[in-house]
Structure formats: C-alpha cells, structure tokens
Amino acid sequence: MKILGIFIDALNPGFINETDTPFLYRLSNRGENIVSLESVLGFSTTIGATIFTGTYPDRHGIWIEYYYNPNYSPYSKIPLIKLSKPIDYIPIQIIRSGINFLLSKYVYPYYAKKLGYSELAPYNIPYKIITYFDVVTFKHYTEPKAFPVPSLVDVLIENGVSFYYSTHISEATLKNALSSDVSIFYFSKADLVGHIFGVGSKQHRNTLREIDRKVEHLVNTYRRKFGNNFEVLVFSDHGMANVNKKISTISWVKDKELGKKYLIAIESTMMRFWYFDERYKEKIREKLNSLGYGHLLSTKEKKQLRIHFSDNKYGEDIFLVDQGYVLYPSFKSWSIPKAMHGYHPALKEQQAVLISPTISGITEASVVDIMPTILKLLDLEIPKTVEGQPLVG
Ligand SMILES: [Zn+2]
C-alpha cells in the first residue's frame, strides 16, 4: 500500500471549509472525516518529534531547544561571547538583533560544527546569562536514529519500506514520491503567513487556498497513477490563535538579579525559570501569580501535559500565558506576531488536524496517533514505545 502524507504546518480544524480549502473539505467528506488532534505544549521541534515517534515529550526527551546546564555550556567555549556582552546594552533593538543575526549567519555555524551541535545561535538570549545554557542536540525527524525511541523512519528502514520527504512540489519530487512506498510533503507557509498577518486575514486565507491546490494536485497525481490503491493522510502539528495583547519582557531582561539569583528563558507564550536562591524563588512566584495573564504550571499539570522532566533541565517553573497574549521580545524572536501557537494544547484553536477519507467516525484524537496509524495502514508492527493508537481498524 502506498502512503501519501501531507504535513501542513499550523492547520487548525477550524480553517477547513468550502471557501478557503474546497479540496480538503471534499476530501474530508464535507467535514465528516475531520479528526481534531490534541497537540503538545511547545513548538515545532517537540511537536515534530512527538508526531514522528508517537510518544510524548517526556519520553522522546525533546522539549525546548535550549536549557540550563550547570555543568556545561557550548557558549562558554566561544571566546567571542565574552566580547559580545556590551551588545546587551545597545538601546536600539534593530541594531542589537542585526548584530546577532550576522553573528548567527557567519560566526556561530563554525562553532556549532566544531562543538558538535546541529545549531548554535545566540538567538536573543542576553549575553549576561547565555553561558548558563546548553542546546538540545537533535536530528530532523526524517533522519534515522534521530531520537532515543524509534521513529516512523526507523521502523520503515527496518522493514525495507522506502521513504521520501519533500518540502515542495516539482517534476523531480513527484517522480521520487510516486516511486516510494511512503512519501510525505511538508508545507510551512500557513504558519509563517499566519504569524505575520493573523488568522482570517486575506493573506492567511489566500495561503490556505494555495496549499489546498497543492494538496489537490498531489492527490490527483496519485489517483492517476494508482487509482484507489493508495492512502492519503493530511495532518498538521498545531493550530493558531490571533494575538491581541502584547506583554513586554524588557523588565525581566534588565533585572539586576537575573543571572545571580535566578535564570529565565522567554518564549513567545511562556517563561521558564531556574533558581539559585530559595527566597528569591518565592518572590518570583508571588510576582508571577499576580500578573493576571497566565499561570504557573503545577507539577500535576506538567505531568498531564507530559512535559515533566525530573531533572528540571527545561525549567524548574513554567509560566504559561493565556491565549491571545504574547511575550516580546522572546529569546527566539524580536517581532510581534499577529497570531501565535504554543498556548495550552487543550484549547480548540491550538488543535492540530488529521484528514483521511479512510478514517471515519473519529472526531477527537492526539498527534501521537498519526505515526501508529501510518504503520497500521502499512501492516507494520507498532513499536512498544509508541503511546498513540492507530485510528484505523
Ligand atoms: Zn509557528
């Protein structure tokens, strides 16, 4: 059985309708076969690992790209870092981020290679605390042995099933896809355009229409070649919600106690904390509890979300902001998005989606179910590590 997988970044079930995505709407049997998938808290890196291993972050081990490592920081091996400290104090953001951009492009790749990291950028991590951080080393989910648990690709290789992956459609990629057993096309544009222009904007809707046409082209090409002897699965990693309130993080970054009594990592939708001083911990917790635009995740909640790591490497405290708020600048970005994901995964707008004509009667599932579903369609054994369930009989 041939499998055509189409991975659309940031596609929420609510984006599928007759006007914006007419082909997907028909493919889903006029909305009947739309499965809403609960995603996991975090961003592309962790969700990609979750989808392709069928396991949650606390099992595949990858959550956010950088974390506090008291024993080692690759940044401390880079002589330039010490010299870069004054960059923190340049008052104009665009100059500061411009310098960092140039360093990331021309200097850091050299050190990444030398120190054995796939990527090593300063992002916007303040130089006064950057040498506390280590970077998660991981491979792309299409590479073999990328995770400590078997991935889709590992199982396919083990069983001699050919796999092809592409991010664009061309004569050559189509030819490769048609001659492989499992092919996945990945389209990222809806994520980018959604962030820049917002959900429901003309640009976002046009992009959905554009991707819908690509899906139609792929499915029709497969139909011409294989008739009905192939399975198509369209899936996404998360949804997206419009942002209407911006919260500046400058006061955290400028705090004199940062790097002395505690450490912070700022994402667009969350702040992570590590503490060097127990009394200061209470002070910060009190402050976070009074902010009114998010909440500290309890241990119970972290366990439920499957992001509880006993060594606290990704953060002793996680403050998650409410949907609609965005923190800026984050350590990864200076820009203020019009729409964001990475909020609580139980929210409707944050859900991912799965559409397949063969999956009917299921309306709710999880992103961990995608991988075992593909394996089941191929009649391959599902690894014992997999936590998801196949959605086909
Ligand atoms: Zn995104």
Residues whose N, C-alpha, C, O or C-beta is under 5 A from the ligand:
A	BS01	ZN	D191
